[in-house]
Each structure stands twice: as C-alpha cells, then as structure tokens.
Amino acid sequence: MGLTRSRTGLLGVISLLAVVFTVALAFATLQLPVILGNWLSRYFPDIHPVIEPERVAEFMRVARPIGYACLVVIAVLIVAGFVTGKRKLSVFGSFAFFLPTFGYFFASMFFLAGLGILRIPFVPFWDPGVNLMNFGDISYLPYMALVYPFWLAGLDVRMVIAWVAVGLGLFIFVLGTITWFYGKAQRRKTVDFWIYKHTRHPQYLGFIMWSYGVMLIAAQQPVPMGGTNPGASLPWLLTSLVIICIALAEENRMRKDDSEAYLQYTASAPFMFPIPKSAAALVTSPLRLLLKKDRPETGKELLATFAVYATLLILLSLPFVLLDWPPGIGWSDWPVYIRGIP
C-alpha cells in the first residue's frame, strides 16, 4: 500500500512538472518570435513589394543564393546523420529546416522583413507563379476535418485547434522526457512505463504535434496589403518525415542493444499512437513494396523510405496546388471565403 501511494505521488509530481513546463514552453513558443521580430526589424527593415519593387528584386538576388546554401547545409546534416548513424545530426538538420516557420509570426509587407529573415532557406521554394511551399498542403486535412463542422455551426475554432496542438504536443514531449530520465536513473535499457506504454516515441510525437500547431498558427497570420504568406506545410511535412525516420533508426539500435525486451515492448506499445491494423497496413504498404520487409534497417534504406513517402505525400498535395485552393488569400482566411458560407 505504501509503495503504491509513493508511486502515485511521484506520478502526480511528474505530471505537475510536465504541466508547468508545458505552459512555460507554450508561452515561449508564441511570445519569443514576437519579441525577436520587433528587435530584428531594426536590422532587417520592411520592404513594400508594390512601392519598392526594385529593392525587393535586389534583396532577392542576394537572398536566393544564401537560401540555397542553407538548404544544402541542412540536407547534408540530415543525410549524414542517417548514413553515419549519428541521429543528432539529423535531428538538428530537421529542426533547422522547420525553424524558419517562426518567421511567419511577425506580419510584414515583405516576407523576409524582421523575423522573416529566418525564412531565407525557404526562398528557393518560393515563387509567385508556382508556390512550391504548398506541396505539403495534404497535411492540413486533419485540421480541415476538425475546423469545418464547427464553422458550419458558426464557431471559429481555427486558433483553438492550433493552441491545443501546441499545448498537447509540448505536454507529451515534456512528460516523455521526464519519464525517460526517470527510467534511465533506474538503469533500465528499455523505458516501458507511464507514457511509454502508449507510444514508443513520446518526445518525437510531441515534437510533431507541437510543430503542427506552430504550422497552423503560422498559416493563420494576417497577410498585409502587398505582402505574402507562402505557407509552411511542406517544411512541416518533410521535417515530420525526417523525425519518423530518426525514430525508426533509434528502434534499430534498441533492437540490437536490448533485443528480447524491446521486441516484447514493441508488441504492446504503438510506434507513435494507436491506429487500426488495417490503417497501419495501408500506411506501411509502400515500405513493404520498396524494401520487401516491414522496416528499414540501414541508413540507405531509411533515406529511400523518406524519399518514397515524401514523394507520395507531395503528389497527394498536387490538387491543392493545381486548383490554387483554398480560395481568397489562402489558409489565413480559410474557410471564410468558401462560396455560400458567410
């Protein structure tokens, strides 16, 4: 009885710490970009694309090569991490690729003003004619499925859903981190209790959910007259795929280090979150066709897995691009301008 109470009390303390850290990190997620944006605007002032097109053209001539260089560095980090087995390189590269999304938090007439300078790696993707950044818009489908029924009922829950994704993602991340440290303090090779009973990779799941909320917040930022919000769905999509591949690489190592215990654990806990077996079989079918097995085991196989799923998801995003959908000025106003909806 005393041991049970002790464990219950410890779990309560850990949950409280997770809530406190979640609130602090959520506040930082939304406030730091605004503070940094105001500070950086003194060094990277706004440029109006209509009034000052010559300055914009000159700036883009300088920014585009820098953007390509940044993309090359990020790609090298990600690939090197998989090939060498040093996952931290891939994690750093994927986070660096998503970091420019915070540039959308600081509304400007030109998308590289103020904090928007962070978006410089996205410059190679951005073209007024064909916006390559929209090639990840398939990722908005869960958001659409949640928002639209409420919108028909007269309720706008767009920002609420973004906030919930940020908060829940951070909570899962923090709780997973605390659980992992507690498990390692007990010298367990495989952490399989508390939140790890429900997901084998709570930190990665938390990051994906948090970044999804950040992407939604960025997509909803107002677009000033003459300005633009190219969107952040493609960076989120590619970053999430990298994170999933990193989780797969981590599992390969765990299977070697603690094979029997870890195999038992994988049989009872889902990879990221519980999904029906039929849905899991559908999701993993391209992997089985590609590798003739259920999971990638080498760095080259992980890169091939990433390439196949990235290609499939980009192709699924094609209808959004070809139809130039959503109407109006994009996701910042959807579903306001849908015909027949006030």
MIKE-603933 format. One line per field, with one value per residue (C-alpha): x, y, z. Coordinates in nm, 3 decimals, padded with zeros to 5 digits, always signed. Example, Ala and Ser with C-alpha at 12.3 -4.5 7.8 and 13.67 -1.06 7.14 Angstrom:
MIKE-603933
x: +01.230 / +01.367
y: -00.450 / -00.106
z: +00.780 / +00.714
end
This chain:
MIKE-603933
x: +00.000 / +00.280 / +00.469 / +00.155 / +00.099 / +00.462 / +00.435 / +00.105 / +00.257 / +00.562 / +00.345 / +00.146 / +00.463 / +00.589 / +00.256 / +00.258 / +00.611 / +00.501 / +00.209 / +00.433 / +00.696 / +00.426 / +00.274 / +00.618 / +00.721 / +00.385 / +00.424 / +00.778 / +00.659 / +00.419 / +00.595 / +00.962 / +00.902 / +00.719 / +00.996 / +01.270 / +01.073 / +01.047 / +01.419 / +01.527 / +01.308 / +01.565 / +01.830 / +01.610 / +01.351 / +01.030 / +01.020 / +00.694 / +00.682 / +00.449 / +00.605 / +00.966 / +00.988 / +01.349 / +01.462 / +01.276 / +01.441 / +01.785 / +01.727 / +01.612 / +01.926 / +02.128 / +01.887 / +01.836 / +02.199 / +02.202 / +01.880 / +02.025 / +02.338 / +02.127 / +01.926 / +02.243 / +02.380 / +02.052 / +02.029 / +02.391 / +02.322 / +02.014 / +02.174 / +02.497 / +02.301 / +02.133 / +02.441 / +02.674 / +02.413 / +02.456 / +02.091 / +02.164 / +02.286 / +01.955 / +01.755 / +01.946 / +01.902 / +01.528 / +01.478 / +01.685 / +01.456 / +01.145 / +01.287 / +01.211 / +00.839 / +00.865 / +00.926 / +00.553 / +00.466 / +00.580 / +00.348 / +00.526 / +00.472 / +00.757 / +00.811 / +01.182 / +01.144 / +01.209 / +01.198 / +01.108 / +01.481 / +01.473 / +01.273 / +01.566 / +01.618 / +01.264 / +01.346 / +01.433 / +01.085 / +00.904 / +00.788 / +00.485 / +00.388 / +00.409 / +00.432 / +00.631 / +00.563 / +00.206 / +00.327 / +00.272 / -00.087 / -00.218 / -00.106 / -00.393 / -00.657 / -00.688 / -00.715 / -00.986 / -01.181 / -01.186 / -01.248 / -01.517 / -01.802 / -01.763 / -01.754 / -02.087 / -02.227 / -02.099 / -01.796 / -01.441 / -01.205 / -00.908 / -00.675 / -00.812 / -00.706 / -00.362 / -00.323 / -00.439 / -00.186 / +00.096 / -00.001 / -00.068 / +00.249 / +00.460 / +00.290 / +00.362 / +00.720 / +00.789 / +00.617 / +00.808 / +01.139 / +01.078 / +00.975 / +01.285 / +01.517 / +01.344 / +01.378 / +01.748 / +01.801 / +01.668 / +01.921 / +01.654 / +01.765 / +01.406 / +01.172 / +00.828 / +00.613 / +00.388 / +00.351 / +00.582 / +00.302 / +00.101 / +00.372 / +00.725 / +00.845 / +00.666 / +00.933 / +00.915 / +00.535 / +00.527 / +00.757 / +00.543 / +00.222 / +00.383 / +00.525 / +00.185 / +00.028 / +00.307 / +00.244 / -00.128 / -00.056 / +00.184 / -00.072 / -00.332 / -00.116 / -00.267 / -00.128 / -00.074 / -00.164 / +00.103 / +00.260 / +00.256 / +00.242 / +00.391 / +00.283 / +00.479 / +00.312 / +00.600 / +00.864 / +00.641 / +00.575 / +00.942 / +01.053 / +00.798 / +00.911 / +01.273 / +01.171 / +00.982 / +01.285 / +01.504 / +01.264 / +01.295 / +01.675 / +01.658 / +01.446 / +01.705 / +01.966 / +01.737 / +01.666 / +02.041 / +02.111 / +01.816 / +01.656 / +01.432 / +01.295 / +01.250 / +01.069 / +00.826 / +00.780 / +00.709 / +00.442 / +00.248 / +00.311 / +00.232 / +00.505 / +00.364 / -00.004 / -00.263 / -00.419 / -00.627 / -00.428 / -00.592 / -00.485 / -00.133 / -00.109 / -00.217 / +00.034 / +00.323 / +00.236 / +00.473 / +00.754 / +00.687 / +00.675 / +01.002 / +01.210 / +01.023 / +01.018 / +00.837 / +01.106 / +01.423 / +01.739 / +02.024 / +02.095 / +02.037 / +01.705 / +01.598 / +01.680 / +01.486 / +01.190 / +01.197 / +01.214 / +00.920 / +00.685 / +00.783 / +00.706 / +00.369 / +00.259 / +00.373 / +00.172 / -00.132 / -00.084 / -00.098 / -00.477 / -00.429 / -00.159 / -00.327 / -00.664 / -00.497 / -00.700 / -00.809 / -00.964 / -00.913 / -00.570 / -00.501 / -00.511 / -00.503 / -00.870 / -00.998 / -01.291 / -01.411 / -01.428 / -01.585 / -01.882 / -02.210 / -02.051 / -02.068
y: +00.000 / +00.239 / +00.162 / +00.224 / +00.560 / +00.653 / +00.576 / +00.763 / +01.065 / +01.053 / +01.033 / +01.331 / +01.538 / +01.443 / +01.534 / +01.869 / +01.940 / +01.849 / +02.095 / +02.375 / +02.318 / +02.289 / +02.626 / +02.789 / +02.640 / +02.725 / +03.086 / +03.094 / +02.939 / +03.228 / +03.521 / +03.483 / +03.520 / +03.850 / +03.984 / +03.876 / +04.008 / +04.355 / +04.355 / +04.222 / +04.471 / +04.736 / +04.547 / +04.394 / +04.664 / +04.612 / +04.638 / +04.703 / +04.483 / +04.726 / +05.057 / +04.936 / +04.656 / +04.745 / +04.697 / +04.367 / +04.243 / +04.346 / +04.182 / +03.859 / +03.845 / +03.837 / +03.621 / +03.341 / +03.213 / +03.229 / +03.028 / +02.759 / +02.742 / +02.698 / +02.421 / +02.238 / +02.254 / +02.128 / +01.843 / +01.741 / +01.728 / +01.511 / +01.270 / +01.248 / +01.164 / +00.867 / +00.741 / +00.762 / +00.657 / +00.982 / +01.071 / +01.405 / +01.541 / +01.450 / +01.591 / +01.919 / +01.936 / +01.871 / +02.133 / +02.382 / +02.320 / +02.389 / +02.688 / +02.942 / +02.879 / +03.116 / +03.396 / +03.394 / +03.503 / +03.857 / +04.000 / +04.217 / +04.368 / +04.156 / +03.804 / +03.848 / +04.157 / +04.144 / +03.789 / +03.686 / +03.680 / +03.332 / +03.222 / +03.269 / +02.888 / +02.880 / +03.135 / +02.864 / +02.716 / +03.047 / +03.168 / +03.394 / +03.179 / +02.830 / +02.825 / +02.512 / +02.563 / +02.443 / +02.097 / +01.984 / +02.103 / +01.748 / +01.787 / +02.032 / +01.760 / +01.675 / +02.048 / +02.086 / +01.789 / +01.944 / +02.306 / +02.279 / +02.117 / +02.384 / +02.654 / +02.533 / +02.567 / +02.927 / +02.857 / +02.955 / +02.706 / +02.752 / +02.910 / +02.692 / +02.379 / +02.528 / +02.609 / +02.261 / +02.101 / +02.317 / +02.254 / +01.884 / +01.832 / +02.008 / +01.817 / +01.480 / +01.589 / +01.705 / +01.408 / +01.172 / +01.342 / +01.325 / +00.959 / +00.877 / +01.041 / +00.857 / +00.527 / +00.585 / +00.676 / +00.328 / +00.193 / +00.048 / -00.024 / -00.010 / +00.253 / +00.095 / +00.260 / +00.567 / +00.748 / +00.497 / +00.240 / +00.439 / +00.549 / +00.424 / +00.773 / +01.036 / +01.304 / +01.269 / +01.251 / +01.562 / +01.748 / +01.654 / +01.770 / +02.090 / +02.175 / +02.103 / +02.362 / +02.609 / +02.549 / +02.619 / +02.940 / +03.050 / +02.972 / +03.190 / +03.500 / +03.805 / +03.899 / +04.276 / +04.451 / +04.368 / +04.108 / +03.731 / +03.423 / +03.139 / +02.882 / +02.624 / +02.291 / +02.149 / +02.221 / +02.061 / +01.759 / +01.697 / +01.768 / +01.519 / +01.252 / +01.303 / +01.272 / +00.948 / +00.806 / +00.905 / +00.716 / +00.410 / +00.435 / +00.456 / +00.141 / -00.044 / +00.039 / -00.064 / -00.398 / -00.466 / -00.340 / -00.500 / -00.722 / -00.957 / -00.695 / -00.436 / -00.680 / -00.759 / -00.387 / -00.315 / -00.584 / -00.399 / -00.027 / +00.151 / +00.321 / +00.675 / +00.639 / +00.360 / +00.308 / +00.017 / -00.269 / -00.216 / +00.150 / +00.058 / -00.200 / +00.063 / +00.319 / +00.073 / -00.090 / +00.137 / +00.037 / -00.333 / -00.286 / -00.091 / -00.299 / -00.632 / -00.609 / -00.423 / -00.174 / -00.005 / -00.127 / +00.071 / +00.436 / +00.394 / +00.219 / +00.500 / +00.759 / +00.555 / +00.534 / +00.910 / +00.972 / +00.740 / +00.879 / +01.239 / +01.181 / +01.019 / +01.299 / +01.570 / +01.402 / +01.395 / +01.771 / +01.834 / +01.902 / +02.194 / +02.339 / +02.278 / +02.413 / +02.704 / +02.609 / +02.740 / +03.045 / +03.403 / +03.466 / +03.113 / +02.933 / +03.257 / +03.309 / +02.958 / +02.880 / +03.244 / +03.282 / +02.948 / +03.022 / +03.017 / +03.041 / +03.386
z: +00.000 / +00.093 / -00.228 / -00.435 / -00.266 / -00.324 / -00.695 / -00.723 / -00.552 / -00.777 / -01.087 / -00.959 / -00.911 / -01.257 / -01.416 / -01.234 / -01.359 / -01.711 / -01.689 / -01.559 / -01.827 / -02.094 / -02.003 / -01.999 / -02.333 / -02.494 / -02.380 / -02.519 / -02.848 / -02.908 / -02.742 / -02.831 / -03.207 / -03.147 / -02.921 / -03.163 / -03.459 / -03.308 / -03.233 / -03.572 / -03.760 / -03.667 / -03.866 / -04.137 / -04.210 / -04.400 / -04.778 / -04.964 / -05.277 / -05.461 / -05.363 / -05.368 / -05.628 / -05.716 / -05.356 / -05.339 / -05.660 / -05.535 / -05.198 / -05.362 / -05.577 / -05.257 / -05.056 / -05.309 / -05.311 / -04.930 / -04.923 / -05.149 / -04.933 / -04.618 / -04.783 / -04.884 / -04.529 / -04.383 / -04.635 / -04.566 / -04.192 / -04.236 / -04.482 / -04.282 / -03.970 / -04.136 / -04.317 / -04.016 / -03.761 / -03.566 / -03.516 / -03.351 / -03.685 / -03.850 / -03.557 / -03.576 / -03.952 / -03.936 / -03.664 / -03.865 / -04.162 / -03.953 / -03.763 / -04.043 / -03.983 / -03.688 / -03.939 / -04.017 / -03.663 / -03.740 / -04.004 / -04.260 / -04.601 / -04.736 / -04.612 / -04.522 / -04.303 / -03.928 / -03.800 / -04.154 / -04.228 / -04.072 / -04.376 / -04.607 / -04.650 / -04.794 / -05.068 / -05.324 / -05.272 / -05.311 / -05.649 / -05.709 / -06.011 / -05.859 / -05.482 / -05.405 / -05.034 / -05.099 / -05.198 / -04.840 / -04.809 / -04.772 / -04.409 / -04.350 / -04.392 / -04.017 / -03.943 / -04.209 / -04.075 / -03.727 / -03.825 / -04.091 / -03.889 / -03.620 / -03.888 / -04.029 / -03.677 / -03.657 / -03.437 / -03.531 / -03.366 / -03.601 / -03.348 / -03.067 / -03.253 / -03.317 / -02.948 / -02.845 / -03.083 / -02.942 / -02.579 / -02.614 / -02.813 / -02.552 / -02.269 / -02.435 / -02.507 / -02.151 / -01.987 / -02.216 / -02.133 / -01.758 / -01.785 / -01.990 / -01.736 / -01.452 / -01.637 / -01.706 / -01.340 / -01.264 / -01.519 / -01.746 / -02.101 / -02.222 / -02.075 / -02.096 / -01.828 / -01.785 / -02.118 / -02.288 / -02.253 / -02.508 / -02.750 / -02.808 / -02.905 / -02.695 / -02.749 / -03.128 / -03.120 / -02.901 / -03.140 / -03.442 / -03.270 / -03.138 / -03.479 / -03.639 / -03.411 / -03.493 / -03.864 / -03.816 / -03.626 / -03.898 / -04.169 / -03.994 / -03.969 / -04.143 / -04.483 / -04.515 / -04.839 / -05.094 / -04.866 / -04.878 / -04.658 / -04.866 / -04.606 / -04.409 / -04.491 / -04.697 / -04.429 / -04.165 / -04.384 / -04.462 / -04.104 / -03.966 / -04.211 / -04.104 / -03.738 / -03.809 / -03.989 / -03.693 / -03.464 / -03.690 / -03.674 / -03.297 / -03.285 / -03.494 / -03.232 / -02.947 / -03.112 / -03.116 / -02.761 / -02.583 / -02.845 / -02.643 / -02.402 / -02.675 / -02.907 / -02.625 / -02.569 / -02.938 / -02.935 / -02.663 / -02.737 / -03.067 / -03.271 / -03.236 / -03.148 / -03.172 / -03.516 / -03.652 / -03.804 / -04.143 / -04.144 / -04.032 / -04.313 / -04.568 / -04.438 / -04.443 / -04.778 / -04.980 / -04.743 / -04.794 / -05.171 / -05.166 / -04.925 / -04.923 / -04.544 / -04.265 / -04.166 / -04.296 / -04.127 / -04.284 / -04.348 / -04.722 / -04.659 / -04.427 / -04.694 / -04.952 / -04.713 / -04.664 / -05.040 / -05.120 / -04.855 / -04.930 / -05.298 / -05.222 / -04.988 / -05.230 / -05.507 / -05.277 / -05.231 / -05.606 / -05.615 / -05.373 / -05.599 / -05.934 / -05.816 / -05.633 / -05.328 / -05.078 / -05.241 / -05.125 / -04.980 / -04.862 / -04.530 / -04.330 / -04.429 / -04.490 / -04.467 / -04.463 / -04.840 / -04.928 / -05.150 / -04.963 / -04.618 / -04.451
end
